[in-house]
Amino acid sequence: MDEMLLEGFGMYGTRTLGEEQESEDDLDDDVEAYYRLVDDGRQELYPGCKRFSKLQFLVRLLHIKNMRGMSNVCFDQVLTLIKEALPEGQALPKKFHGAKKFARAIGIGYDSIDACKNDCILFRKEHDDDISCPVCGTSRWKSINTGVDGRRVHKVPQKVVLHFPLKKILQRLFASTNTASDVRWHSEGRTKDDLIRHPDDSPAWKHFDAIHKDFSSEVCNVRFGLGADGFNPFGNMNLSYSIWPIVLIPYNLPPWICMKQSNFILSVIIPGKKSPGKDMDVYMQLTIDDLLELWNDGVWTYDASRSKKFLLRAALLWTISDWPRHGSLSVENIVVCSHCLSKTCSL
């Protein structure tokens, strides 16, 4: 785990914490905090421990909790027992809240957004405080439980969508000297001839660059492909359940890297017993809002490989799907021609 963060991604390839920067630009607060957190993650689990660092142990423990459905109370009790068993000076947090806070600060986090059971709306923005769907009238809550004291109220939503904010993910991509250099490979590293070896060699990419010269002038700006499809996460087809991820693929990376699953960027996870079908647009709002913000406004990002800040922007060039999913993404399940775009208001 530490090697992945510190060596594999070259976190300290251009700087050492505490040293004065050669660049006039200061690091983003988020990147600086990230460096500190990674440095803290190198802390020994207890004095003299060589097998686990604090970060390694907590990530493994949280993974077991999620895989085995361990409750928060059970996790707290197990964590307390482990702390008592370890030698004096151990670095574990006291409870699950502390472990989750540590992992979330590193970037392993997401936003939970309530959704209508019938895929009508997301309860956000103008619907953030609604208690029922304004379209179909279905209650937002599956159950509402009141505590023994009569004051605490625990509400369980009908459906929850997980959203992974894109800006933070891209900023972390440039916090590494290795991955930041890979993002520029399409401009600086590829062979430029008449052969198509990379999406950058395609007519579509070149046409886009010719139209949007302000975007293409910054080689670090990211071009994405978008894919969406469903699968049964339990591997048991007898269970009527599916999960629908919306994935972004950064095509700036070299071809032997960009199509690896580990380099896909997870944007949204849609749980449910059935496919959202033509209501996929309801959930696509989250990804599209992220992309629009990055296209229109951008985000100031620190590039570790160049030791400077730049305004990072992003664009969506392609979508990847089979024909049934292509129909769902285009709303109209009857006419889904990708050339004439007739009656396909979502394309």
N, C-alpha and C positions, 0 to 999 in steps of 0.2 A: 504493500500500500504506500509506504513512504517513498520507495523507489519510483513508483508510478508517478507520484506527485512531484517529487523533487528532482529526480534524475531523468526519468523518461520524458517528462514535459519541460525539463530545463528551467525550473522555476528560479534557480539562482545562477543561471548562466550569464547574466549581464549585471548582476548587482548582489550586494550582501547587505542584509538589513543593518541599519545603523550607519552605513557609509553615505557620504555626500554624493548626490547624483551629478554626473558630468553634464547631463542635459539641463537646460534652463527650465524645462517643464517639470513640474512636480507630478508625482503619481496621483491617480485618482484615489480618493479616500477608500473606495471599495477595494481597489487593487492592493493598496497598502495594508488594509485590514486583512485581506486574503493572505498576503505574505506572512503576516504575523500569525494567523491561524495555522497555516501550514507549518510554520516554525514551532508553534505550540504542539502540533500533532506529532512532532518528532520526539516529544518528551517520553521518557521511559514509563512503562506502566507502573513500575515501582523501582526503586534504586537497585541497579544491577541487572534488571531484566533485559535480556538480549533478544528474546523471541517475539515480544509484542511491544509496539508503541501504544500510547494512549489512543491515537487515532485508529490504528489497526484493530485494537480490541473493541472499541466502541462500535465501529462499523460492522464487525462480525456479529456482535451481540444484537445490534439493531436488526441485522439481516435475519437472524434466528427468530427474533420476535415477530417480524412480519411474515416469515415463511410458516411459522407454527401457530399463528393466531394468538400469541401471548397477550393477555390483557395488561394494561398499564400497572395495575396493582400487583400482578404477578411479576412483572418486570422489576418493579421497585423492590420486591422481596428478594428476588434472585440477585439483584445488584447489591443489596445490603449484605447478603450472605457472602458474595464474592469479596466485597470490601473488607469484611471481617476476616476472611481467610487469607488475604494478601498481606505481605509484610508491611510494616509501618512506612509511611511515605508514599503510599499508592496515590495515583492521580485521577481516580474515577470520580465522576459526579455523584451526588447523593441519590438522585432520583431520575426517572425517565425524562422529566422535563429538562433537566440539565444536559442529558445525553442528546436529546432531540435538538436542543438549542445549539449545541456544539456542531452537530452534523448539518443543520440548516445554515449556519453561518458559513460553512465551507462551500455551500452551494447545492447541497443535496436537499432541495426544498421545492415546494410547489404551492399554488393557491387552490383552495377548495371552493368551488362555486356551485351553489344549488341550482338545479334545473327542474323544469316541469317533468312530471312523470311521463307525459305524452309527447315530449320533445317539442313543445310549443315555444318556450322562451327560456332564457337564463335569468335567474334572479340577481341582476346586477344593474348598475346605472340607475335608470328611472324606476326599475322594478326591485331595487335592492331591499326595500322594506315591505314588499307585498307578502301577504300570507296565503294567497291563492293565485293561480294562473289567470291572468286577465283574458285569455283566449278561450280556454276550455272550462275554467272554474274549478279545476282540481286543486285540492289543498297542497300547499308547499310541504307540509309536514306529514310524515308517516305516523309519528306518535309524539305526544307532548307529556312529559313526566315531571311532576312537581316533587321536590325534595321533602324530607320529613319535616324540616323546619318551615315549609310552606313558602319559602322565599326563592330558593334556587329552582330554576326551570330548565330542564334538559329537553331540547327539541331535536328530533331525528328527521332529517329531510328525506323526501321520497327518492331523490336521485342526486348524486354529487359528481361533478365533472372536475378533473384535475388539470390544472393549467400550469405550464412551466414557462415563466417569463423569458422571452427571447433575448432581451437586451443584456441581462446578466450573463447568460450563457456565452454570448458572443464576446463580451468583455473579458471573460475568463479565457476564451480561446486565444486572445492576444496577450494575456498575462504570461504566456509561455513563449520562450524564445524559439522553440522548435515549431510549435503549431502556428505561431505568427508568421514564420518564414514560409511554411507550407501554404498559407492562405495566398501568398503572392506568387506561388509557383506557376500559376496559369499565365502570368505575365513575364516572369523572370527565368523560369526553369524549363519550360516546355520547348520542344523542337518546333520551330515555325516554318512549315512548308505547306504544300497543297494537300497533305494527308490529314484525315480526321482521326486524331488520337485522343482528343479531349473535347468536352463541350465548347471550350473556347474556340475550337477550330470550326464550329458549325456556323452556317449562314445566319441562324437565328441570333446567336450571341453577337456576331459582328454587326448585324442590323440593329440590335438593341444599343450597342456601343455607339454606333453612328448617330442614332437619334438622341441619345442621352449622353452627350459628351461631358457634361459636368459630373455625371455619375462615374463614367468610365475613366476619368482623369485620375481618380484615386484607385490604385490597383488593389487596395485592401478591402474595398467595398465588396460585399458578399452577394453572390447570385445563388438562389435556392431553387431546388426542385421540391415539389410537395407530393407526398403519397399518403393514401388512407385506405385501410382495409380492415376487416374484422377477423377475429380468430377466437377459438375456445381456449381460454387460459389454463383450463384444468386437464386438457388432453383427453377428455371423456365426452364423446359425442352423444352419450345418453343424457347429459345435462344440458338443459335448454338455457344456455348462457353464452354471451359473446362480449368481447371487449374490442373497442375500436380506437386504435391510436392514430393520431395525425402527426406525421413525421416530416421534418424538413431535412433536405440533403444539401450540404454546402458544396457546390460544384467548383469552387475555387481550388479545392485541394487536388493533389495529383490523383490520377485515376486509380492507382493501386491503394489509395487511402480513402477517397471520398465514398466509395461504395461498400466499405466495411461497416458492418452493423454498429460497431463501437463508435463510429464517427457520425452516425445519424443523430439528429437533434430532435428529441421528443418534445412536441409542442402541447398536445392535448391528449388526454385519455378519456374516452367515453365509455362508461360501464353500462350494462343493461342486459336484459334477457333477450333483446331482439335488436336488429339493426335499426339505426335511426333513419335509414332510407333517404327519401328526398328531403327530410328535415335536417340533413347533415349541415346545411347552411347555418342553422341555429348555433352549432358548436364551432363552425368555421369562423364565426365572428371573433373568437379569441385570437386565433392565429392571424387573421386578416388585420385586426387592430394593431397587433405587434408589428406586422410588416408595413402597414401604412405609417405608423409612427417612425419606423426606421427609414422609410422612403422619404417622408416629408421633412422630418426634423433631424433624424439621425441621433447619435449619442456620442459624446466625447469619450474616447477610449485611449488607454495607454498601450502603446505597442512596445513590448519588452525587447523585441529584436532590433528596433530602431531607436529605442530610448526616447520616445517623444509621444505626444498626444496627437490624435487626428480625429476628424468627424467621421464616424463610421455610419454608413448607410447600407441598406440591403434592398434587394429586388427579387421578385418571384418570376422566374422565366418559364418553368414547365410544371406540369402536374403528371403524376404517374399513377395509373389505375387500370384495372381491367374494364371491359365495356359495361358490365352491370354497375360498377362503382362510378364509372364515368357518367352514367345516367343520373345517379344520385347526386353527384357533385354539381351537375348542371341543372338540378331541380326538375326539369322536364324529362320524364322518363320515356317519352315518345320520340322526341327529336333531339339527338345528341351529336349532331355532326360537328366535328371539331374544325371544319374548314369554313362552312358558311355561317356557323354559330346561330342558325335560325332558331328562335324561341328558346335560346339558352341564356337566360338573363344572368346567370351566375358566372359564366365564363369570361 
